[in-house]
Amino acid sequence: MSLVPDDELAKLVREEPAGARDRKEEAPGVDHPAPKTAPDENELRLREAAALRSQVANYEAALRAIDAEAAALEAGTHPEFVARAAPITAARDARIARSQRAHRAQLAALDKLRDAEVQASEDEVKRRVASLEAKLAERKAAAKGEAPPEAGASRSLRSQNDGRRSPARRHGPASSLIAGELTDDQASDDLVAIATAFGGATASA
């Protein structure tokens, strides 16, 4: 025989357990999430594709940065290039300026040397003409049996001129060219022959 009356026992059975009313009833048709498992092959491919797209984007960004730096270098506006090129450019400009000054100085020296050579050549020609004229006069006088006029003075003058010729006149380009032509004796012989032939032709006429 039960110690609990039947009516009380039925009442306890009908009542809900403790805390049952506090739990929310789930709506019908709601699926419970499946427990987490390892990613499948499709998910792995999606992840790899996303990573590859990210790498491609980074690569393209790096290429754009390289192209921008190359364009700046070609234009001469890259900050690092400007900083490194400034002292080099300054040194180059200084060397160019020094070279230009040295070139102008050399041109001035060459102009002076040219003037000196021209004067030396002119003096040399005058000296040789005077010497030839003196020799021609001596030969004409000797042909006529007369004493040559101022023969001693002419020879003395020629010897003084030969002894006092400057190194520029003795070794200059103009003097070398003149020295490569006829000697004084050869030139005087030619002049005498021309004068003699001219005189004979005049007498026969």
Sequence and secondary structure as in RCSB ss.txt:
>XXXX:A:sequence
MSLVPDDELAKLVREEPAGARDRKEEAPGVDHPAPKTAPDENELRLREAAALRSQVANYEAALRAIDAEAAALEA
GTHPEFVARAAPITAARDARIARSQRAHRAQLAALDKLRDAEVQASEDEVKRRVASLEAKLAERKAAAKGEAPPE
AGASRSLRSQNDGRRSPARRHGPASSLIAGELTDDQASDDLVAIATAFGGATASA
>XXXX:A:secstr
  SS HHHHHHHHHS  TTTTTS    TT           HHHHHHHHHHHHHHHHHHHHHHHHHHHHHHHHHHH
T  HHHHHHHHHHHHHHHHHHHHHHHHHHHHHHHHHHHHHHHHHHHHHHHHHHHHHHHHHHHHHHHHHHT   TT
HHHHHHHHHHHHHT  HHHHHSHHHHHHHTS  HHHHHHHHHHHHHHHHHHHHH 
